[in-house]
C-alpha cells in the first residue's frame, strides 16, 4: 500500500487530486411556471445511456438554483464555449437575474438555450438520487443540437481554459486505412509545428475525387480554425499537385480535364514536372489564396452557404503561371505541401504546412522547406513506403 497517499476525507486534498481531471463547463437552465428563469453552472455533466437517451449532472445540495429547476421537472444543459467564461462566471454568482444581458431563446420545453454555446441538450427530469452532499440528477433527452463549432470551455486545476490538443482527427467513416496511416505519421506533424512556431500542419488523403483533411496539428491558438479537419475540397488544378505529380499519365489527364484549354493543361504539366523535381508543391500568398482561406472557414462552419462553382473558380486563381521558385519568390510561400508515399509506391497522403513567417528571409524559408521535406521522407518510412528520388 502507498502510505504516502493523501487522506480522501480531507476536502482540500480531495479537490486537489480530482482537479487533475479536466471537466467541461455547462449551464443548466429552466423556466418556471410564473415565467421566472433559473440557471446555474455544473462541472459534472455526463452522458449515461443511448437507449433510452439519458444524461446526468450532480448539483450540490446547497444550491439555491437547483430546487427551482427541480420543481419545473425539465431543464436544458448548455455546453459553454471557450469564449464564454464571462457567461460562466455570471451564472456561478448568486444574483437575482442571471439572464440579464445574456442572449437566449427557448427550447421546446421552454427552457432557455444560451446563444453561442457549443451544444445544448433539452431534457425532462427522469430521477433524482441523494449522493452524499450532492444529488445525482438523470435527465431524459427530448431534443439536442450542436450550436457552433467552437471549442468547449474547460475547468482544470482551479482555472478555466480551452481544449488545445496536439492534433485532431477526422471522422473515420470510410477512412479506416487513411486514419490508421495518419496515426503513424502524427509525430512528424507535431514535430513540424514544434520546430516552426505558428504553423499548422494538415494531413490529407485523396478519397473518391476529393482531398479530405484527415488530421491537423498546431494552429489551435485561435488564429486558425481546427475545424478544417474533415474538410473536403475538390481534386482540381492547382490543388492536389503533391498527388498528381506522381500519378500515372491517365490519372494526370483526368485531373487536367478540369482546365478549359490545352494551353493551360500544357502549362500545368510543366508545373507538375517542377513539383516532381523539387519534391514539394507550394502556394504563394495572394489575394486568391486569402480568398480560398476565407471560403474554407465558411465551409467549416456553414458548408451549405458555399457555391461549388464559386469554390472551383477561387481554386483556379491560385499561383497561376509560375514554375521556378527564385529566392525572392520563396519568401512569398504561404503553403508547403509534400507527398507521403505508401507501400504501393503511390502518394498515400500529403502534408500541408500553413503559417510560414511572412517576413522570413530566403534562407529561413529554405530551412522550413527542408524541415517539411524531411518530415515527408520520415513519414513515408513510417508507412513502409518507397521514398522517391526527388524527395
Secondary structure, 3 states (H helix, E strand, C coil): CCCCCCCCCCHHHHHHHHCCCCEECEEEEEECCCCCEEEEEECCCEEEECCCCEEEECCECCCCCHHHHHHHCEEEEEECECCCHHHHHHHHCCCCCCCCCCCEEECCCCCEEECCCCEEEEEEEEEEEEECCEEEEEEEEEEEEECCCCCEEEEECCEEEECCCCEEECCCCCCHHHHHHHHHHHHHHHHHHHHCCCCEEEEEEEECCEEEEEEEEECCCCCCCHHHCCCEEECCCCCCHHHHCCCCHHHHHHHHCCCCCHHHHHHHHHHHHHHHHHCCEEEECCHHHHHHHHHHHHHHHHHHHCCHHHHHHHHHCCCCCCCCCCHHHHCCEEEEEEEEECCCCCEEEEEEEECCCCCCCHHHHHHHHHHHHHHHHHHHHHCCCCCCCCC
